[in-house]
């Protein structure tokens, strides 16, 4: 996949959701750059990844390609509490949640950082069987159930491309309820 493919995969999920986004597992930033491209001038992205070297490369690349976007990087494990200010318009988790056994727990933990009505965009392999490199993938059908248990609404498929690795990659978009502060009872359990 190239930059145009990354942009095309997440476009429908990102457009119209505001300019301040949190990205989990940004790595070297292929989807971060796609996000910056879609958000345009004034984009504010906080990219989280364990690998400080990858984040440094991402910051340099972002500066060259999207100098009018603001990027902050945080080198930490995204499954733990994040040292960032709340109020994000969106969350992007592209090929990152398949590294955690319970993606719903991660979403519930991140939820207080998102504003009401925020968009959640997930990019994942469309498979429920993992391997050593992608230990815990989840199909779109599984994501629909995980998202519902995490209290997310309007989960829909917004993109899908074939992949020689695990068959296909999809993008899905969900949103937080508008103005809701409390999790629904169904969102309190684990996945």
Secondary structure, 3 states (H helix, E strand, C coil): CCHHHHHHHHHHHHCCCCCEEEEECCCCCHHHHHHHHHHCCCCEEEEEECCHHHHHHHHHHHHHHCCCCEEEEEECCCCCCCCCCCCEEEEEEECCHHHCCCHHHHHHHHHHHEEEEEEEEEEEECCCCCCCCCCCCCCHHHHHHHHHHCCCEEEEEEEEEEECCCEEEEEEEEECCCCCCCCCHHHHCCC
